[in-house]
Amino acid sequence: MSNFVKNIIKPEQPADPRRWLAGTVSVLALLAVLVMVPIATWAEALSRDAIVTQLTPPLTLRSAKHTPATPRAVDLEVPFETNSATLRSEGKKQLDELAAALATPGLTGFQFEVGGHTDATGSAAINQKLSRQRAEAVKRYLGKQGIATNRLRAVGYGSSHLKYPDQPDNGGNRRVEVVNLGRITQTDAVAIAPSAASPSPIAVTSQPPIPIPLITTTGSATSLITAPVHDCDRLAAIPDDPGKLAPSVPEDKLDAERVVATCIEAVRLYPEAPRFALQLARGYFGINRYEEAVKLIRQAAEAGYPKAQTIYAAAWSQGVGGLKQDDAEAAKWYRKAAEQGLADAQNQLGTLYYNGKGVTQDYAEAAKWYRKAAEQNHAWAQNNLAELYRDGEGVAQEYTEAAKWFLKAADQGLSDAQNQLGTLYYNGKGVTQ
């Protein structure tokens, strides 16, 4: 139902024409004043490409040392319900464009601040709280669109950063500002999606890429031949990879060129071990050789390696490495990994079902996959399952269950879950107020 009600008033003409004329003059005077005052109206949603243009930093060599540039940012009109953090349909349309922008290859390696801003009407304390809640709502919505929320930082500024400081009550001050905070310094949950850590292509002079012999072994990852620990593992072990044999290497510690040279050797020695193919692909991503990276990932995925299947799905979802963006292909590969029990793939598959991307929208199916991952202690899946219980989507609305799963995710340090759990306690829903 629309939240705008247009009341059309047709007053009767006064008997005295002089009164009518006076009223007309008054109205015209009022209109003249209004013309001079900027009035906030909801503009058409800013497009994905326009957002990408405003958020993409200038290209620089990875080794270049320069004075930090002014952060790239974009102001978005994201309508909410009055005095609420509930998104309106117009707001969701704008955030869909934002999500599409943040998923483009040029921005996937960056982290962003989502800043909520209000005008100066009302209490400063209330405005600050509402702006924070709205920023958190934007972050949650983007997460449901497949954007890794560890790339996002929600901040509420209230009325402290007015867009029109000389007009503090102007509705145009109410906005969501997205700021590019720079490159990701820790490996994301999907590990090796293109990071833009080196936006300018760098030639590799060591050895050309080699084809990985097709792996004929099928079945679960545990049935694949396991090679001994190699320097390739020590240099490029991928977080959340059940098949890794060395401690994870964070993105800011990755020496991509050394990884390529070392992991090529590992692949030659152990062509039957798909983890080396995956780790070599990580090196290729680091030097912007995306197509070679995706070919390696595909072979490891086709061999039944679940982490490779998850990353291959992410490549389809984002359309990188020569692949044309295809949510149906992404869903297919997430399902293969999910059926092998990989929690991250189960959570991602649940998100596709929730949004109806690549699969028919099905909240019950989303809940099923979220639950499988949540029971493996996947914090985001626990948070997502809790939201379904809170909203009664795919499961019966049950605040006690929502509080239980929010608590599990909150105990793992997930700030979104901590905030949602706090809200349940504040309202006494599912827990004692």
Backbone torsions as a table, in degrees:
resi	resn	phi	psi	omega
1	MET	NA	135.7	179.3
2	SER	-66.1	143.9	179.5
3	ASN	-94.3	-0.8	176.0
4	PHE	-101.2	128.0	177.0
5	VAL	-115.0	119.1	-179.1
6	LYS	-97.6	113.9	178.8
7	ASN	-95.5	114.7	178.9
8	ILE	-96.5	112.3	-176.2
9	ILE	-105.4	126.1	178.9
10	LYS	-114.9	87.5	-177.6
11	PRO	-70.3	149.4	175.3
12	GLU	-72.6	145.9	179.3
13	GLN	-70.7	131.8	179.3
14	PRO	-61.0	150.5	179.5
15	ALA	-65.2	-36.5	-178.4
16	ASP	-89.3	113.5	-177.9
17	PRO	-62.0	-25.1	179.0
18	ARG	-67.9	-37.9	176.4
19	ARG	-63.5	-40.9	179.6
20	TRP	-62.7	-43.0	-179.9
21	LEU	-63.4	-42.2	179.9
22	ALA	-62.5	-41.2	179.0
23	GLY	-64.1	-38.3	179.3
24	THR	-63.4	-43.7	179.3
25	VAL	-61.0	-41.9	179.7
26	SER	-62.0	-42.8	179.6
27	VAL	-63.7	-43.2	179.1
28	LEU	-62.8	-38.8	177.9
29	ALA	-62.9	-42.2	179.9
30	LEU	-63.5	-42.7	178.9
31	LEU	-62.5	-36.6	178.8
32	ALA	-62.9	-39.5	178.1
33	VAL	-66.8	-43.0	-177.5
34	LEU	-63.9	-33.4	-180.0
35	VAL	-60.2	-32.1	-177.2
36	MET	-82.8	-10.8	-176.8
37	VAL	-104.3	121.6	177.8
38	PRO	-60.9	130.8	179.7
39	ILE	-113.9	129.9	-178.5
40	ALA	-72.6	121.5	173.1
41	THR	-127.5	153.0	-177.9
42	TRP	-81.1	111.0	179.8
43	ALA	-76.9	167.2	175.9
44	GLU	-62.1	144.4	-176.7
45	ALA	-56.1	135.7	175.3
46	LEU	-67.1	134.7	-173.8
47	SER	-74.8	161.3	176.6
48	ARG	-53.1	-49.0	-175.7
49	ASP	-64.4	-37.8	179.0
50	ALA	-66.0	-39.2	178.1
51	ILE	-66.0	-43.5	178.7
52	VAL	-57.6	-45.1	-179.2
53	THR	-58.7	-41.8	-176.2
54	GLN	-77.8	-23.6	-176.5
55	LEU	-98.7	-14.4	-176.7
56	THR	-80.5	124.0	178.8
57	PRO	-75.8	160.6	177.3
58	PRO	-60.7	145.7	179.0
59	LEU	-70.1	134.3	175.4
60	THR	-138.8	152.6	175.0
61	LEU	-66.0	147.7	-178.4
62	ARG	-59.4	-34.0	-175.6
63	SER	-88.1	-5.3	-176.2
64	ALA	-66.4	142.1	175.4
65	LYS	-116.3	122.7	-175.3
66	HIS	-151.2	163.2	176.9
67	THR	-67.6	131.9	-178.9
68	PRO	-54.3	134.4	179.7
69	ALA	-80.4	165.3	174.8
70	THR	-61.4	132.2	-177.6
71	PRO	-55.8	140.2	176.6
72	ARG	-78.5	135.1	-174.7
73	ALA	-150.1	161.5	176.1
74	VAL	-145.6	137.3	175.2
75	ASP	-94.6	131.4	-179.1
76	LEU	-123.7	139.7	172.6
77	GLU	-87.7	112.0	-177.8
78	VAL	-123.2	94.6	-177.2
79	PRO	-65.7	136.3	173.6
80	PHE	-120.3	164.2	170.8
81	GLU	-63.3	151.7	-177.5
82	THR	-57.3	130.2	178.2
83	ASN	52.9	38.1	-174.9
84	SER	-146.6	160.2	174.2
85	ALA	-101.5	18.3	177.9
86	THR	-87.2	123.0	-178.2
87	LEU	-70.1	140.5	170.6
88	ARG	-88.9	166.8	-176.9
89	SER	-60.0	-36.5	178.2
90	GLU	-63.5	-36.9	179.0
91	GLY	-66.3	-39.6	179.8
92	LYS	-65.4	-37.0	177.9
93	LYS	-61.8	-42.1	179.0
94	GLN	-66.7	-38.7	-179.4
95	LEU	-71.6	-27.6	173.8
96	ASP	-63.1	-40.2	176.9
97	GLU	-65.9	-40.4	178.5
98	LEU	-63.7	-44.8	178.9
99	ALA	-60.1	-42.6	178.6
100	ALA	-62.3	-37.3	178.8
101	ALA	-66.9	-45.4	-177.6
102	LEU	-68.0	-18.6	179.5
103	ALA	-90.3	-4.4	179.2
104	THR	-71.0	149.5	-175.8
105	PRO	-54.0	-35.0	-177.6
106	GLY	-70.9	-16.0	-177.5
107	LEU	-117.0	-5.7	-174.7
108	THR	-65.1	-22.1	-178.2
109	GLY	-92.2	11.6	-176.2
110	PHE	-115.0	157.5	175.5
111	GLN	-113.0	155.3	-170.2
112	PHE	-137.4	148.7	170.5
113	GLU	-96.7	132.9	173.8
114	VAL	-107.1	105.9	-175.6
115	GLY	-103.5	126.9	176.3
116	GLY	-93.1	134.1	-178.2
117	HIS	-130.6	144.5	176.6
118	THR	-122.4	173.6	169.1
119	ASP	-86.6	-173.8	-175.1
120	ALA	-94.3	9.2	178.6
121	THR	-70.9	132.8	175.8
122	GLY	87.7	-169.8	-175.9
123	SER	-71.3	135.1	178.7
124	ALA	-62.2	-39.2	-179.0
125	ALA	-65.7	-42.4	179.2
126	ILE	-66.3	-41.5	179.0
127	ASN	-61.2	-41.4	-178.8
128	GLN	-65.0	-43.5	179.9
129	LYS	-64.2	-44.0	-178.9
130	LEU	-65.4	-40.1	-179.7
131	SER	-64.4	-37.4	177.7
132	ARG	-66.8	-43.5	179.6
133	GLN	-62.7	-37.4	178.9
134	ARG	-70.3	-38.5	176.6
135	ALA	-62.6	-41.2	177.8
136	GLU	-65.0	-37.3	179.0
137	ALA	-65.0	-39.6	176.9
138	VAL	-63.2	-44.5	179.6
139	LYS	-60.4	-43.7	179.7
140	ARG	-64.4	-42.0	-179.2
141	TYR	-62.9	-44.1	178.6
142	LEU	-62.2	-36.5	176.8
143	GLY	-61.6	-38.2	179.4
144	LYS	-71.9	-15.9	176.2
145	GLN	-92.5	8.2	175.6
146	GLY	96.0	5.4	177.8
147	ILE	-85.7	125.8	180.0
148	ALA	-62.0	119.4	-174.0
149	THR	-75.1	-9.8	173.1
150	ASN	-75.9	-1.2	171.4
151	ARG	-91.0	-5.9	-171.8
152	LEU	-119.4	139.8	175.9
153	ARG	-125.7	115.9	-178.3
154	ALA	-90.1	130.4	-178.6
155	VAL	-136.6	138.1	175.4
156	GLY	-105.2	123.4	-178.6
157	TYR	-105.0	-8.1	-177.4
158	GLY	58.6	-132.0	-179.8
159	SER	-104.9	20.6	-175.4
160	SER	-79.8	-16.8	-179.7
161	HIS	-127.9	71.5	-176.5
162	LEU	-70.7	138.6	175.4
163	LYS	-73.7	-33.0	178.0
164	TYR	-121.4	79.2	-174.7
165	PRO	-61.8	-25.3	178.2
166	ASP	-82.3	-6.4	176.5
167	GLN	-133.7	72.1	-172.0
168	PRO	-60.5	-23.1	-179.1
169	ASP	-95.5	1.2	-179.3
170	ASN	-63.7	130.1	-179.6
171	GLY	-61.4	-20.1	178.3
172	GLY	-65.5	-15.2	175.9
173	ASN	-71.2	-20.4	180.0
174	ARG	-81.2	113.3	-173.9
175	ARG	-162.7	169.6	171.3
176	VAL	-115.2	123.3	179.5
177	GLU	-106.3	125.7	178.7
178	VAL	-107.7	124.1	-175.9
179	VAL	-119.6	131.4	175.5
180	ASN	-76.6	114.7	-177.0
181	LEU	-89.3	-4.4	-179.7
182	GLY	113.1	-176.6	-174.1
183	ARG	-72.4	149.5	177.5
184	ILE	-66.6	135.2	-179.0
185	THR	-105.7	-7.0	176.7
186	GLN	-129.0	148.8	-175.8
187	THR	-62.6	134.0	-178.8
188	ASP	-74.2	171.1	-177.8
189	ALA	-62.2	-32.0	178.2
190	VAL	-91.4	9.4	168.0
191	ALA	71.2	-70.9	-167.3
192	ILE	-127.1	32.0	170.4
193	ALA	-62.3	147.8	-175.1
194	PRO	-48.0	129.4	-170.4
195	SER	-104.0	-9.0	-175.8
196	ALA	56.5	22.1	179.2
197	ALA	-64.1	-26.1	175.5
198	SER	-133.2	84.4	-171.3
199	PRO	-64.5	-18.4	177.6
200	SER	-98.8	127.5	-177.5
201	PRO	-56.2	138.4	179.8
202	ILE	-121.0	127.1	-178.4
203	ALA	-73.5	139.7	175.5
204	VAL	-101.9	121.2	-175.0
205	THR	-103.8	-4.2	-176.3
206	SER	-67.2	-73.1	-179.9
207	GLN	-144.5	148.7	177.5
208	PRO	-71.3	160.8	177.5
209	PRO	-62.8	146.7	178.7
210	ILE	-115.0	147.6	177.4
211	PRO	-72.7	142.3	176.1
212	ILE	-89.0	127.7	177.1
213	PRO	-55.0	136.6	179.3
214	LEU	-59.7	132.5	-177.8
215	ILE	-90.3	123.1	-174.2
216	THR	-90.9	-12.9	179.2
217	THR	-66.0	138.0	178.3
218	THR	-122.7	170.9	178.1
219	GLY	105.0	-159.3	-176.0
220	SER	-75.2	165.4	-178.1
221	ALA	-61.3	-29.8	-177.6
222	THR	-69.6	-17.8	179.7
223	SER	-86.2	-9.0	179.6
224	LEU	-78.4	148.6	-179.7
225	ILE	-63.1	131.6	-178.6
226	THR	-100.7	121.3	177.7
227	ALA	-86.3	156.9	178.1
228	PRO	-67.3	166.5	179.2
229	VAL	-62.0	135.0	-177.5
230	HIS	-128.6	162.9	177.0
231	ASP	-58.3	-26.6	175.6
232	CYS	-58.1	-38.7	177.4
233	ASP	-64.9	-44.4	-175.8
234	ARG	-67.5	-26.7	-177.6
235	LEU	-91.2	-23.7	-168.7
236	ALA	-144.5	20.5	179.0
237	ALA	-57.0	132.6	-171.7
238	ILE	-93.7	130.8	177.9
239	PRO	-56.8	145.4	176.1
240	ASP	65.5	14.6	176.1
241	ASP	-89.4	112.3	-179.5
242	PRO	-60.9	-21.0	-178.2
243	GLY	-93.0	1.5	-177.7
244	LYS	-71.8	146.3	-178.6
245	LEU	-117.9	14.6	178.4
246	ALA	-145.8	162.5	178.5
247	PRO	-58.5	146.8	179.7
248	SER	-61.2	145.7	177.2
249	VAL	-108.2	115.2	-179.9
250	PRO	-68.1	160.3	-174.1
251	GLU	-60.0	-38.5	-176.4
252	ASP	-74.8	-7.4	177.6
253	LYS	-104.8	-1.3	-174.9
254	LEU	-78.7	124.3	173.3
255	ASP	-100.1	91.9	-169.1
256	ALA	-60.2	-43.1	-177.7
257	GLU	-66.4	-38.7	177.5
258	ARG	-68.0	-37.3	177.3
259	VAL	-59.8	-45.6	-179.1
260	VAL	-59.3	-50.6	-177.5
261	ALA	-61.9	-40.8	-176.2
262	THR	-75.4	-42.4	-175.4
263	CYS	-75.5	-25.0	172.0
264	ILE	-59.3	-42.3	178.2
265	GLU	-63.2	-42.7	-179.5
266	ALA	-62.7	-40.5	179.6
267	VAL	-64.8	-38.3	178.3
268	ARG	-64.7	-40.2	-178.5
269	LEU	-73.1	-38.4	-173.4
270	TYR	-131.4	68.2	-178.4
271	PRO	-63.6	-16.1	-179.2
272	GLU	-86.8	-1.9	-177.4
273	ALA	-102.9	100.1	-173.8
274	PRO	-65.9	-19.3	-179.6
275	ARG	-64.2	-31.3	178.4
276	PHE	-68.8	-37.4	176.1
277	ALA	-61.3	-41.6	-179.0
278	LEU	-66.8	-41.3	-179.7
279	GLN	-70.2	-35.1	173.8
280	LEU	-63.6	-41.1	177.2
281	ALA	-59.4	-37.7	178.5
282	ARG	-61.0	-40.3	176.6
283	GLY	-63.4	-42.8	179.1
284	TYR	-63.2	-38.6	175.9
285	PHE	-58.7	-40.6	-176.9
286	GLY	-64.9	-20.2	178.2
287	ILE	-113.3	20.2	173.6
288	ASN	66.4	25.9	174.8
289	ARG	-101.1	72.2	-169.4
290	TYR	-67.8	-41.2	-176.1
291	GLU	-64.4	-40.8	177.1
292	GLU	-64.7	-38.1	179.2
293	ALA	-61.9	-46.0	-177.0
294	VAL	-66.7	-34.9	177.2
295	LYS	-61.6	-42.3	177.8
296	LEU	-63.8	-43.7	-179.7
297	ILE	-63.1	-41.6	-179.3
298	ARG	-59.0	-44.8	-178.6
299	GLN	-64.9	-40.7	177.6
300	ALA	-66.3	-36.6	178.5
301	ALA	-66.8	-43.5	-179.7
302	GLU	-66.6	-22.1	176.1
303	ALA	-78.0	-6.5	177.6
304	GLY	96.3	15.0	-178.7
305	TYR	-82.2	113.9	-169.2
306	PRO	-62.9	-38.7	179.3
307	LYS	-65.7	-37.8	177.2
308	ALA	-64.9	-38.7	178.3
309	GLN	-62.7	-39.5	179.6
310	THR	-65.6	-43.6	-178.7
311	ILE	-71.9	-35.4	176.2
312	TYR	-63.7	-39.3	175.6
313	ALA	-60.6	-43.4	179.2
314	ALA	-63.0	-35.9	178.0
315	ALA	-64.5	-40.8	176.0
316	TRP	-65.4	-40.8	-177.8
317	SER	-63.1	-35.7	-176.3
318	GLN	-98.8	-12.5	178.9
319	GLY	68.8	56.6	-179.0
320	VAL	-119.6	167.3	174.8
321	GLY	64.3	33.8	179.9
322	GLY	86.7	-4.0	178.1
323	LEU	-86.2	142.6	173.4
324	LYS	-88.4	129.5	-175.3
325	GLN	-49.6	127.7	-174.7
326	ASP	-152.8	103.3	-178.3
327	ASP	-66.5	-29.9	179.0
328	ALA	-66.2	-41.3	175.7
329	GLU	-65.2	-40.8	178.1
330	ALA	-59.0	-46.1	-179.8
331	ALA	-61.7	-39.8	-179.9
332	LYS	-59.5	-45.1	-176.8
333	TRP	-78.4	-34.0	173.5
334	TYR	-60.8	-38.9	-178.7
335	ARG	-64.2	-41.5	-180.0
336	LYS	-59.3	-44.7	179.2
337	ALA	-71.2	-38.1	-179.6
338	ALA	-63.4	-39.3	-179.8
339	GLU	-69.5	-18.0	173.4
340	GLN	-88.3	-0.4	173.9
341	GLY	95.7	10.0	-179.7
342	LEU	-75.8	116.5	-172.1
343	ALA	-61.7	-39.9	-178.6
344	ASP	-63.6	-39.4	178.0
345	ALA	-66.9	-37.5	177.9
346	GLN	-62.7	-42.5	178.6
347	ASN	-64.9	-43.1	179.9
348	GLN	-65.5	-40.0	178.3
349	LEU	-64.4	-39.9	175.7
350	GLY	-59.1	-39.1	179.7
351	THR	-67.3	-37.8	176.6
352	LEU	-63.6	-41.9	177.3
353	TYR	-65.1	-37.9	-179.0
354	TYR	-63.2	-41.0	-176.5
355	ASN	-92.7	-6.3	-178.2
356	GLY	66.3	38.3	179.5
357	LYS	-106.2	114.2	179.9
358	GLY	81.7	-10.7	178.5
359	VAL	-143.5	164.7	175.2
360	THR	-70.4	131.6	-178.4
361	GLN	-57.9	128.6	-175.6
362	ASP	-154.2	101.4	-177.6
363	TYR	-64.8	-34.2	179.7
364	ALA	-65.7	-40.0	178.1
365	GLU	-68.5	-37.7	175.5
366	ALA	-59.6	-45.4	179.5
367	ALA	-61.6	-38.0	-179.6
368	LYS	-61.3	-46.2	-177.4
369	TRP	-75.5	-36.2	174.9
370	TYR	-59.7	-41.1	-178.3
371	ARG	-64.0	-42.4	179.8
372	LYS	-59.3	-43.1	179.5
373	ALA	-72.6	-38.8	-179.5
374	ALA	-61.7	-37.9	179.5
375	GLU	-69.8	-13.9	172.9
376	GLN	-94.8	11.7	177.1
377	ASN	72.3	29.2	174.8
378	HIS	-78.8	113.6	-170.0
379	ALA	-61.2	-43.5	-178.2
380	TRP	-68.8	-35.3	176.9
381	ALA	-65.5	-38.5	176.8
382	GLN	-61.6	-43.5	178.5
383	ASN	-63.4	-43.9	-178.7
384	ASN	-65.9	-40.9	177.8
385	LEU	-63.9	-40.2	178.0
386	ALA	-60.0	-40.4	180.0
387	GLU	-65.3	-36.0	177.5
388	LEU	-64.5	-42.8	177.8
389	TYR	-64.9	-39.1	-179.9
390	ARG	-64.2	-40.8	-174.9
391	ASP	-95.4	-5.2	-179.1
392	GLY	66.6	40.7	-179.8
393	GLU	-108.9	112.9	180.0
394	GLY	81.0	-12.6	177.1
395	VAL	-142.8	162.5	175.9
396	ALA	-66.5	137.8	179.2
397	GLN	-61.6	123.1	-176.1
398	GLU	-150.6	102.3	-175.4
399	TYR	-66.3	-30.2	178.4
400	THR	-63.5	-43.6	177.2
401	GLU	-66.5	-38.6	178.2
402	ALA	-59.9	-46.5	-179.8
403	ALA	-62.6	-38.2	-179.6
404	LYS	-60.6	-46.5	-176.9
405	TRP	-76.7	-34.6	174.0
406	PHE	-60.6	-39.9	-179.4
407	LEU	-63.1	-42.0	179.5
408	LYS	-61.8	-43.1	179.1
409	ALA	-70.5	-39.3	179.7
410	ALA	-62.3	-39.0	179.3
411	ASP	-64.3	-20.0	176.3
412	GLN	-90.0	3.2	176.3
413	GLY	91.5	11.3	-179.4
414	LEU	-75.6	113.2	-172.8
415	SER	-64.5	-36.0	178.5
416	ASP	-59.8	-43.8	-180.0
417	ALA	-67.2	-38.5	178.5
418	GLN	-61.5	-42.0	179.3
419	ASN	-65.4	-44.4	-179.6
420	GLN	-66.0	-38.4	178.2
421	LEU	-64.9	-40.5	176.6
422	GLY	-59.7	-38.7	179.1
423	THR	-65.1	-39.7	177.4
424	LEU	-63.1	-41.6	177.8
425	TYR	-65.2	-39.0	-178.9
426	TYR	-62.5	-39.4	-177.8
427	ASN	-93.6	-4.9	-179.4
428	GLY	65.7	38.7	-179.9
429	LYS	-108.3	112.1	-179.5
430	GLY	83.9	-11.0	179.0
431	VAL	-143.1	166.8	177.7
432	THR	-74.2	130.9	-178.0
433	GLN	-63.9	NA	NA
